[in-house]
Amino acid sequence: MKNFEDIKSQWENLADIQIPKEGTEEIIKKANQLKKGQKITSIVLGVTVGVLVFSFST
């Protein structure tokens, strides 16, 4: 039971982990870049499909 008490006291004495603000901002920035790229890809794909449908329907 001594080991459990030691582990419990070590666990309680640990400091809270702080999330760095720069890291979260960088992740948000990269996620927004991915969203923008995905939107552009969807637009290009839609235009391509539209052109193909138009060209084969005439």
C-alpha positions in Angstrom: 0.0 0.0 0.0 3.0 2.2 0.4 3.6 2.4 -3.4 0.0 3.5 -3.9 0.4 6.4 -1.4 3.7 7.4 -3.1 2.2 7.4 -6.5 -0.9 9.3 -5.2 1.2 12.0 -3.6 3.4 12.4 -6.7 0.2 12.6 -8.9 -1.3 15.3 -6.6 1.9 17.3 -6.6 2.2 17.5 -10.4 1.7 20.9 -11.9 -1.1 21.5 -14.4 0.1 21.3 -18.0 -0.3 24.6 -19.7 -1.1 24.6 -23.4 1.1 27.0 -25.3 -0.9 29.7 -27.0 1.4 29.9 -30.0 0.9 26.2 -30.7 -2.9 26.5 -30.8 -2.8 29.5 -33.0 -0.5 27.7 -35.4 -2.8 24.7 -35.5 -5.8 26.9 -36.2 -4.0 28.8 -38.9 -3.0 25.5 -40.7 -6.6 24.1 -40.3 -7.9 27.3 -42.0 -5.4 26.9 -44.8 -6.6 23.3 -45.3 -10.3 24.5 -45.4 -9.4 27.1 -48.0 -7.6 24.6 -50.1 -10.5 22.1 -49.8 -12.9 24.8 -50.9 -10.8 25.7 -53.9 -10.5 22.1 -54.9 -14.3 21.6 -54.6 -14.9 24.6 -56.8 -12.5 23.4 -59.5 -14.0 20.0 -59.4 -17.5 21.4 -59.7 -16.5 23.6 -62.7 -14.8 20.6 -64.4 -17.9 18.4 -63.9 -20.1 21.2 -65.3 -17.9 21.6 -68.4 -17.9 17.8 -69.0 -21.7 17.6 -68.6 -22.2 20.6 -70.9 -19.8 19.2 -73.5 -21.3 15.7 -73.6 -24.9 16.9 -73.6 -24.6 18.9 -76.8 
